[in-house]
Amino acid sequence: MLIAILGLIILVVGIVLKRSPEPSNHFGKLATTVGVVVVVLGLLLSTIKIIDPGKVGVQVLFGKVQDQVLESGLHFINPAVEVTTFSVQTENYTMSAKSSEGQVEGDDAIRVLSSDGLEVTIDLSVLYRLNPAKAPFILQNIGEKYEDKIVRPVTRTAIRDNAVNYQAVDLYSIKREEFQGKINKTITDNFAKNGLEVQQILVRNISLPATVKASIESKINAEQDAQKMQFVLQKERQEADRKRVEAQGIADYQKILSTGLTDKQLQYQSILAQKEIALSQNTKIIIMGGGKNPIMLSDK
């Protein structure tokens, strides 16, 4: 459209020069011709609009937002229409204590009070996208800076409103997933009312006061020591049971020996022992005495 306006200016200059005395009127015809060509070219170019991939265009005609959305590609439009483009790709809005991670410089973490009155610091990332069909609504009611007007305040408010229902220790441990689910629902509902779609809420870090964190770590260490002691006690019980069984076995064996063996059994066992000695190649046998149980001596 600017080209057409420039051509119109050239055309007016040419008309003025044509009415002026010579020799200026000779340049008037040339300027008029150039002006007409530039106006026509500008109007033609103004009817062509290319929307880049991942974006949509919203048309505004004389201040009125048009409902028809221009998707990515080539479009022929009214030369008088102004087109505002919006990204429909996934956006990441991060609020973090580290200055290099978030959209806002410096410490931008969310500080909330838990139900037990302790201050908890939360780092959060919101993955979202603009609903293409809602782009005209956003331009009409919110404007192009919807991150500052919707994404940031809605997210921070949702976290604060939900965190007050939990104790600091629960947010840090057992209730973390439940807390994340609740803020996800709250943010999703609010975003949908304003033409935005939540894709994922990421609670990246929850930091507790130093005293509470030290207390939790002490409790965890105590639990680990207790578990270790239980393991040692269980092992000792198993060892005691093993020794008890072994002692009982020895006692039973000795009882059997004292009550169950006869002289004939002892004589038989002695004969077997003498036989083994006799079969040895390097053994000499000397039998001394004439009792039932001779004594055998070996010079090996």
C-alpha positions in Angstrom: 0.0 0.0 0.0 2.9 2.4 0.6 4.0 1.9 -3.0 0.6 3.0 -4.2 0.7 6.1 -2.0 4.2 6.9 -3.3 2.9 6.5 -6.9 0.0 8.8 -6.1 2.4 11.5 -4.8 4.5 11.1 -8.0 1.3 11.4 -10.1 0.2 14.6 -8.3 3.7 16.1 -8.9 3.5 15.2 -12.6 0.1 16.9 -12.9 1.5 20.0 -11.3 4.6 20.0 -13.5 2.4 19.6 -16.6 0.6 22.9 -15.8 3.8 24.8 -15.1 5.5 26.8 -17.9 8.2 25.3 -20.0 10.6 23.6 -19.7 9.2 22.1 -16.5 6.0 20.9 -18.2 8.1 18.4 -20.3 8.9 16.5 -17.1 5.2 16.5 -16.1 4.3 13.9 -18.7 7.1 11.6 -17.6 6.2 12.0 -13.9 2.5 11.5 -14.6 3.3 8.2 -16.5 5.6 7.0 -13.7 3.1 7.9 -11.1 0.3 5.9 -12.8 2.6 2.9 -13.2 3.7 3.0 -9.5 0.1 3.4 -8.3 -1.1 0.4 -10.3 1.9 -1.7 -9.2 1.4 -0.7 -5.6 -2.3 -1.7 -5.8 -1.5 -5.0 -7.3 1.1 -5.8 -4.7 -1.3 -4.7 -1.9 -3.7 -7.4 -3.0 -1.1 -10.2 -2.5 -0.3 -11.4 1.0 2.0 -14.3 2.0 1.5 -15.8 5.4 4.6 -17.6 6.7 4.5 -21.2 8.0 3.4 -21.5 11.6 1.4 -18.3 11.5 -2.1 -17.0 10.7 -3.2 -13.6 9.5 -6.1 -11.5 10.9 -7.6 -8.9 8.5 -8.6 -5.4 9.7 -10.6 -3.2 7.3 -11.0 0.4 8.4 -10.6 -0.6 12.0 -13.0 -3.5 11.9 -11.6 -7.0 12.6 -12.6 -9.6 10.0 -13.6 -13.1 11.2 -12.0 -14.9 8.3 -8.5 -16.1 9.3 -5.7 -16.3 6.7 -3.7 -19.5 7.0 -0.1 -19.9 5.9 0.3 -19.5 2.1 -0.5 -17.0 -0.7 -3.7 -14.9 -0.5 -5.4 -12.2 -2.6 -7.0 -9.6 -0.4 -8.6 -6.2 -0.5 -5.8 -3.6 -0.9 -7.3 -1.5 1.9 -7.1 -4.4 4.4 -4.3 -4.5 7.0 -3.1 -7.9 8.1 -1.7 -8.7 11.6 0.1 -12.0 11.9 0.1 -14.3 14.9 2.3 -17.4 15.6 0.4 -20.6 16.2 3.5 -22.7 17.0 4.2 -24.0 20.5 5.4 -21.2 22.8 7.4 -21.7 26.0 6.9 -19.2 28.8 9.4 -19.9 31.7 9.5 -18.3 35.1 12.7 -19.2 36.9 15.0 -18.1 39.6 17.9 -18.3 37.1 18.2 -15.0 35.2 19.2 -16.7 31.9 16.2 -19.1 31.7 13.0 -17.0 31.8 11.5 -14.4 29.6 12.0 -11.8 32.3 15.6 -10.9 33.3 16.7 -11.6 36.8 15.0 -13.8 39.4 11.5 -14.4 38.1 10.5 -17.5 40.2 7.1 -17.6 41.8 7.1 -17.2 45.6 4.0 -18.5 47.4 2.8 -19.1 50.9 1.9 -22.7 51.9 -0.9 -23.6 54.3 1.6 -23.7 57.1 2.8 -20.2 56.4 6.1 -21.1 54.8 7.4 -19.4 51.7 8.0 -21.8 48.8 9.8 -20.8 45.6 8.5 -22.5 42.4 10.1 -22.5 38.9 7.6 -23.2 36.2 7.3 -23.5 32.4 4.1 -23.2 30.4 3.9 -24.8 26.9 1.0 -23.3 25.0 -0.1 -22.2 21.6 -2.6 -19.8 20.1 -5.9 -21.2 18.8 -5.9 -20.2 15.1 -9.7 -19.8 15.1 -9.5 -17.4 18.0 -6.9 -15.1 16.5 -9.5 -12.4 15.6 -10.9 -12.5 19.1 -7.4 -12.1 20.6 -6.6 -9.1 18.3 -10.0 -7.5 19.1 -10.0 -8.1 22.9 -6.5 -8.7 24.1 -4.0 -7.5 21.4 -0.7 -8.8 20.3 0.9 -8.7 23.8 -1.2 -11.6 25.2 1.8 -13.1 27.0 2.0 -10.1 29.4 -1.8 -9.8 29.7 -2.9 -13.4 29.9 -0.1 -16.0 30.1 2.0 -14.5 32.9 -0.7 -13.2 35.3 -3.0 -16.2 34.9 -0.2 -18.7 35.6 1.2 -16.9 38.6 -2.3 -16.4 40.1 -3.2 -20.1 39.6 -0.1 -21.2 41.4 -0.6 -18.9 44.3 -4.3 -19.8 44.7 -3.6 -23.6 44.7 -0.4 -23.6 46.8 -2.2 -22.2 49.9 -4.1 -25.6 50.2 -0.9 -27.6 50.7 1.8 -27.7 53.4 5.3 -26.9 52.2 6.6 -30.4 52.8 3.7 -32.0 50.8 4.4 -29.7 47.8 8.0 -30.8 47.9 7.2 -34.5 48.1 4.0 -36.6 48.1 1.5 -34.0 46.9 3.6 -32.6 44.0 1.8 -34.4 41.2 -1.6 -33.5 42.7 -0.6 -29.9 42.9 0.6 -29.9 39.3 -2.6 -31.4 38.1 -4.7 -28.8 39.8 -2.8 -25.8 38.5 -2.9 -27.5 35.0 -6.7 -27.5 35.1 -6.9 -23.9 36.4 -4.6 -22.5 33.8 -6.1 -24.6 31.0 -9.6 -23.3 31.7 -8.5 -19.7 31.9 -6.4 -19.9 28.8 -9.3 -21.5 26.8 -11.5 -18.5 27.6 -8.9 -16.2 26.0 -8.1 -18.2 22.9 -5.0 -20.1 24.1 -4.4 -23.8 24.4 -2.2 -25.3 27.1 -0.1 -28.2 26.0 1.9 -28.9 29.1 2.6 -27.4 32.5 6.1 -28.2 33.9 6.8 -27.6 37.6 10.6 -27.5 37.2 11.7 -27.0 40.7 10.2 -26.4 44.2 12.5 -24.9 46.8 11.8 -24.9 50.5 13.2 -22.7 53.2 16.6 -23.9 54.4 15.4 -24.9 57.8 12.6 -27.0 56.4 14.9 -28.6 53.8 17.4 -29.5 56.6 14.6 -31.0 58.6 13.4 -33.2 55.7 17.0 -34.3 54.9 17.5 -35.2 58.6 14.2 -37.2 58.6 15.3 -39.0 55.4 18.7 -39.9 56.9 17.0 -41.2 60.0 14.6 -43.4 58.0 17.6 -44.7 56.0 19.5 -45.5 59.2 16.4 -47.3 60.6 16.1 -49.4 57.4 19.7 -50.2 57.6 19.4 -51.3 61.3 16.4 -53.5 60.4 18.5 -55.2 57.7 21.3 -55.8 60.2 18.9 -57.2 62.8 17.2 -59.4 60.3 20.6 -60.8 59.3 21.6 -61.4 62.9 18.3 -63.2 63.5 18.9 -65.4 60.5 22.5 -66.2 61.7 21.1 -67.0 65.2 18.5 -69.3 63.7 21.2 -71.0 61.7 23.4 -71.6 64.7 20.4 -72.8 66.7 19.5 -75.4 64.0 23.2 -76.4 63.8 23.4 -76.9 67.6 20.2 -78.9 67.6 21.6 -81.1 64.9 24.8 -81.7 66.8 22.8 -82.5 70.0 20.5 -84.9 68.1 23.6 -86.6 66.6 25.3 -87.0 70.0 22.1 -88.4 71.4 21.9 -90.9 68.7 25.5 -91.9 69.2 25.0 -92.3 73.0 21.8 -94.3 72.8 21.7 -96.0 69.5 25.2 -97.6 68.9 25.8 -101.2 69.9 29.1 -103.1 70.4 28.6 -105.0 67.1 28.1 -101.7 65.2 31.3 -100.3 66.7 33.1 -103.6 65.8 31.8 -103.4 62.3 32.9 -99.8 61.9 36.4 -100.8 63.2 36.6 -103.6 60.6 35.8 -101.1 57.8 38.5 -98.7 59.0 41.1 -101.6 59.2 40.1 -102.6 55.7 40.8 -99.2 54.3 44.2 -99.0 55.9 45.1 -102.5 54.7 44.3 -101.6 51.1 46.7 -98.7 51.2 49.9 -99.5 49.3 52.2 -97.5 51.6 50.8 -98.9 54.8 52.2 -101.5 57.1 49.8 -103.1 59.6 50.9 -104.2 63.0 48.2 -105.9 65.1 48.8 -105.8 68.8 46.7 -107.4 71.5 44.0 -109.9 71.1 40.9 -107.9 72.0 37.9 -107.4 70.0 39.2 -104.1 68.7 42.9 -104.6 67.7 45.1 -101.5 67.5 46.6 -100.8 64.1 49.7 -98.7 63.6 50.8 -97.3 60.3 54.4 -96.2 59.4 53.2 -93.8 56.6 
